[in-house]
């Protein structure tokens, strides 16, 4: 054969190159496969969960929610109007939680009938109004008073040995207003004042007449929180309460007392509604949202008129702002776990 | 075909395998502890430490002195320590965390910035955060800067 037509081997790949290239490709594929694993670890789920837990903690502790009086809403009809949950008393008072909001927040049910009741649906409502995000996070929120009785929790604890995002916050809880009213029962008194009138002047309760603005943490706030009046010092046995009426001024116009929440209740002892046989533990409770539902604002005056079977006092009406006070703020711990 | 100048294949294979093993070891060990995680842990400490100072600086009732002002004006280190310890360490299930801290406060005495150690605690270069809070101490008529160095034991 002519040299001219002989096939040349110059352009062929060397065996070394082929082997080297193969090993490089294997190594490259190895690294590329592991790379995705590496990125997953960098964007580790613990970090993500910690961020969600932090955000949830901030919203609970530093935000009053949207609208800020969401805890007065009847969830059976106004569920969609509650856009965001928060426990703080106000935007300018971070770290101070309102007991009324805490009670409403932790009132939940996992049953399918929860939509029709005045309670939150667990976990759907909390995911929509508090946790946010598309991922269906699991969560456990707990709040515990330090040296107090109050203890609330929501959702199951994370499974054992399961990583979760965590945040703990120190907070103060603002308790509802109360008033202690001593009745004076003098059996020898010839007058017959069996009616006790309690005037609730909102303007004075809210210190609107004072030039110095009171810190909301110390505000007496019956429009947004429970308020109770403790009647004490009953000395004549068998003093019964025969009627309880509410009037709005000017007028006076008779107000409704609703058959169920929110209403005005007479408790003989805690958790025991009773009209008769008053004791020194008798409490009149204005449930949160009652005044709101009746259209009372912080400029109005209302009267609570109590009629007894025996003499109570000398007929002088009681001005509630002289008696109503707030218990001290209670320190507490809030924990959020997300996984 | 000319073989001169080519690498020995076995050597090449051995080197490649070593590279792959090294890469595997590095990747699998590097992702356990990342800077972001460290950051989250510190952020949690900072938040909690500051929360506790704010809680102590808020008077429990209107017109009352705050715990922070009260403890500083009477130099009540025990009282401060007990209150702060509970606030940063107590969990909601009643158990206690293992946070440690030392507390110093600074004030201007008219000529100089003075400092007083309120809670001493030995610090051995753990990952610590520093939180501060300005507080007005009524009875001393002074503004003090309370500084807490906080770490997890």
Boltz contact constraints between the chains, C-beta under 6 A:
constraints:
  - contact:
      token1: [A, 9]
      token2: [B, 1]
      max_distance: 6.0
  - contact:
      token1: [A, 16]
      token2: [B, 6]
      max_distance: 6.0
  - contact:
      token1: [A, 16]
      token2: [B, 7]
      max_distance: 6.0
  - contact:
      token1: [A, 19]
      token2: [B, 9]
      max_distance: 6.0
  - contact:
      token1: [A, 20]
      token2: [B, 12]
      max_distance: 6.0
  - contact:
      token1: [A, 23]
      token2: [B, 16]
      max_distance: 6.0
  - contact:
      token1: [A, 27]
      token2: [B, 16]
      max_distance: 6.0
  - contact:
      token1: [A, 27]
      token2: [B, 20]
      max_distance: 6.0
  - contact:
      token1: [A, 30]
      token2: [B, 20]
      max_distance: 6.0
  - contact:
      token1: [A, 31]
      token2: [B, 23]
      max_distance: 6.0
  - contact:
      token1: [A, 34]
      token2: [B, 27]
      max_distance: 6.0
  - contact:
      token1: [A, 38]
      token2: [B, 27]
      max_distance: 6.0
  - contact:
      token1: [A, 38]
      token2: [B, 31]
      max_distance: 6.0
  - contact:
      token1: [A, 41]
      token2: [B, 31]
      max_distance: 6.0
  - contact:
      token1: [A, 47]
      token2: [B, 36]
      max_distance: 6.0
  - contact:
      token1: [A, 50]
      token2: [B, 40]
      max_distance: 6.0
  - contact:
      token1: [A, 95]
      token2: [B, 54]
      max_distance: 6.0
  - contact:
      token1: [A, 142]
      token2: [B, 92]
      max_distance: 6.0
  - contact:
      token1: [A, 144]
      token2: [B, 92]
      max_distance: 6.0
  - contact:
      token1: [A, 146]
      token2: [B, 86]
      max_distance: 6.0
  - contact:
      token1: [A, 146]
      token2: [B, 90]
      max_distance: 6.0
  - contact:
      token1: [A, 168]
      token2: [B, 48]
      max_distance: 6.0
  - contact:
      token1: [A, 169]
      token2: [B, 51]
      max_distance: 6.0
  - contact:
      token1: [A, 170]
      token2: [B, 51]
      max_distance: 6.0
  - contact:
      token1: [A, 170]
      token2: [B, 52]
      max_distance: 6.0
  - contact:
      token1: [A, 170]
      token2: [B, 55]
      max_distance: 6.0
  - contact:
      token1: [A, 170]
      token2: [B, 87]
      max_distance: 6.0
  - contact:
      token1: [A, 172]
      token2: [B, 55]
      max_distance: 6.0
  - contact:
      token1: [A, 172]
      token2: [B, 58]
      max_distance: 6.0
  - contact:
      token1: [A, 218]
      token2: [B, 62]
      max_distance: 6.0
  - contact:
      token1: [A, 328]
      token2: [B, 60]
      max_distance: 6.0
  - contact:
      token1: [A, 328]
      token2: [B, 61]
      max_distance: 6.0
  - contact:
      token1: [A, 329]
      token2: [B, 60]
      max_distance: 6.0
  - contact:
      token1: [A, 331]
      token2: [B, 55]
      max_distance: 6.0
  - contact:
      token1: [A, 333]
      token2: [B, 90]
      max_distance: 6.0
  - contact:
      token1: [A, 333]
      token2: [B, 92]
      max_distance: 6.0
  - contact:
      token1: [A, 335]
      token2: [B, 92]
      max_distance: 6.0
